[in-house]
Amino acid sequence: MKTEKVIIEVSTDGLYSAYMPSDDYGFGLAGYGETEKEAIDDFYAAVSEMKELEEADGRTFPDLQFQFEHAVGYVVPESASCCVAEDSEGYNEDKSEARQ
């Protein structure tokens, strides 16, 4: 199992993103939300969708786990209801929610 870094950022408009900067697999993964937790949950939903797409095309989705890290200069808002340490575990199908 390979560990891939996932960067968490908050934009100037207050929206969060969680993305995998690696392009080693021929696909990208990203999630977005109004909170850090929503962005992480959406990231896991993107993983599930990509896994389904890869398998539908006859390819094997790589065995990955994810290490979430805040972007350089990221300041955790006082109102943050989630922290990266809580979600730094390996990919788990049960954490995925349907993307909307």
FINU-859306 format. One record per residue (C-alpha): residue number from 0; residue in three letters; x, y, z. Coordinates in nm, 3 decimals, decimal comma. Layout:
<nodes>
- NUM | ALA | X | Y | Z
...
</nodes>
This chain:
<nodes>
- 0 | MET | 0,000 | 0,000 | 0,000
- 1 | LYS | 0,134 | 0,340 | -0,098
- 2 | THR | 0,072 | 0,654 | 0,106
- 3 | GLU | -0,017 | 0,966 | -0,090
- 4 | LYS | -0,018 | 1,317 | 0,049
- 5 | VAL | -0,344 | 1,513 | 0,029
- 6 | ILE | -0,320 | 1,890 | 0,072
- 7 | ILE | -0,593 | 2,083 | 0,252
- 8 | GLU | -0,636 | 2,450 | 0,171
- 9 | VAL | -0,890 | 2,718 | 0,241
- 10 | SER | -0,949 | 2,979 | -0,029
- 11 | THR | -0,998 | 3,351 | 0,019
- 12 | ASP | -1,374 | 3,298 | -0,014
- 13 | GLY | -1,367 | 3,053 | 0,279
- 14 | LEU | -1,424 | 2,732 | 0,080
- 15 | TYR | -1,203 | 2,431 | 0,150
- 16 | SER | -1,030 | 2,195 | -0,090
- 17 | ALA | -0,851 | 1,866 | -0,037
- 18 | TYR | -0,643 | 1,744 | -0,332
- 19 | MET | -0,379 | 1,487 | -0,413
- 20 | PRO | -0,089 | 1,668 | -0,586
- 21 | SER | 0,063 | 1,346 | -0,724
- 22 | ASP | 0,001 | 1,275 | -1,090
- 23 | ASP | 0,157 | 0,929 | -1,084
- 24 | TYR | -0,167 | 0,744 | -1,166
- 25 | GLY | -0,315 | 0,914 | -1,472
- 26 | PHE | -0,598 | 1,069 | -1,272
- 27 | GLY | -0,643 | 1,343 | -1,015
- 28 | LEU | -0,841 | 1,339 | -0,693
- 29 | ALA | -0,995 | 1,639 | -0,520
- 30 | GLY | -1,276 | 1,725 | -0,284
- 31 | TYR | -1,443 | 2,053 | -0,194
- 32 | GLY | -1,668 | 2,185 | 0,079
- 33 | GLU | -1,774 | 2,463 | 0,307
- 34 | THR | -1,579 | 2,303 | 0,593
- 35 | GLU | -1,259 | 2,103 | 0,615
- 36 | LYS | -1,460 | 1,793 | 0,701
- 37 | GLU | -1,687 | 1,839 | 0,397
- 38 | ALA | -1,381 | 1,870 | 0,171
- 39 | ILE | -1,230 | 1,552 | 0,316
- 40 | ASP | -1,560 | 1,363 | 0,285
- 41 | ASP | -1,593 | 1,485 | -0,075
- 42 | PHE | -1,234 | 1,374 | -0,142
- 43 | TYR | -1,322 | 1,021 | -0,027
- 44 | ALA | -1,632 | 1,031 | -0,251
- 45 | ALA | -1,404 | 1,123 | -0,544
- 46 | VAL | -1,183 | 0,826 | -0,458
- 47 | SER | -1,485 | 0,594 | -0,470
- 48 | GLU | -1,597 | 0,738 | -0,804
- 49 | MET | -1,250 | 0,706 | -0,955
- 50 | LYS | -1,221 | 0,349 | -0,829
- 51 | GLU | -1,550 | 0,264 | -1,002
- 52 | LEU | -1,439 | 0,434 | -1,326
- 53 | GLU | -1,103 | 0,258 | -1,329
- 54 | GLU | -1,262 | -0,082 | -1,269
- 55 | ALA | -1,529 | -0,016 | -1,535
- 56 | ASP | -1,246 | 0,049 | -1,782
- 57 | GLY | -1,074 | -0,276 | -1,684
- 58 | ARG | -0,799 | -0,112 | -1,479
- 59 | THR | -0,710 | -0,181 | -1,118
- 60 | PHE | -0,733 | 0,112 | -0,880
- 61 | PRO | -0,404 | 0,142 | -0,688
- 62 | ASP | -0,392 | 0,034 | -0,325
- 63 | LEU | -0,360 | 0,377 | -0,160
- 64 | GLN | -0,386 | 0,534 | 0,180
- 65 | PHE | -0,391 | 0,908 | 0,232
- 66 | GLN | -0,200 | 1,140 | 0,461
- 67 | PHE | -0,382 | 1,473 | 0,496
- 68 | GLU | -0,167 | 1,783 | 0,548
- 69 | HIS | -0,243 | 2,151 | 0,562
- 70 | ALA | -0,094 | 2,368 | 0,291
- 71 | VAL | 0,206 | 2,582 | 0,383
- 72 | GLY | 0,077 | 2,900 | 0,547
- 73 | TYR | -0,260 | 2,742 | 0,629
- 74 | VAL | -0,413 | 2,882 | 0,945
- 75 | VAL | -0,674 | 2,658 | 1,107
- 76 | PRO | -0,982 | 2,872 | 1,167
- 77 | GLU | -1,100 | 2,883 | 1,527
- 78 | SER | -1,440 | 2,765 | 1,408
- 79 | ALA | -1,298 | 2,450 | 1,246
- 80 | SER | -1,505 | 2,148 | 1,345
- 81 | CYS | -1,260 | 1,891 | 1,213
- 82 | CYS | -0,893 | 1,841 | 1,226
- 83 | VAL | -0,662 | 1,661 | 0,985
- 84 | ALA | -0,536 | 1,420 | 1,250
- 85 | GLU | -0,885 | 1,270 | 1,279
- 86 | ASP | -0,895 | 1,190 | 0,905
- 87 | SER | -0,536 | 1,087 | 0,831
- 88 | GLU | -0,612 | 0,719 | 0,808
- 89 | GLY | -0,615 | 0,498 | 0,502
- 90 | TYR | -0,893 | 0,501 | 0,244
- 91 | ASN | -1,208 | 0,342 | 0,375
- 92 | GLU | -1,516 | 0,282 | 0,160
- 93 | ASP | -1,739 | 0,348 | 0,464
- 94 | LYS | -1,615 | 0,709 | 0,491
- 95 | SER | -1,735 | 0,790 | 0,140
- 96 | GLU | -2,058 | 0,973 | 0,088
- 97 | ALA | -2,233 | 1,021 | -0,242
- 98 | ARG | -2,114 | 1,332 | -0,423
- 99 | GLN | -2,385 | 1,580 | -0,503
</nodes>
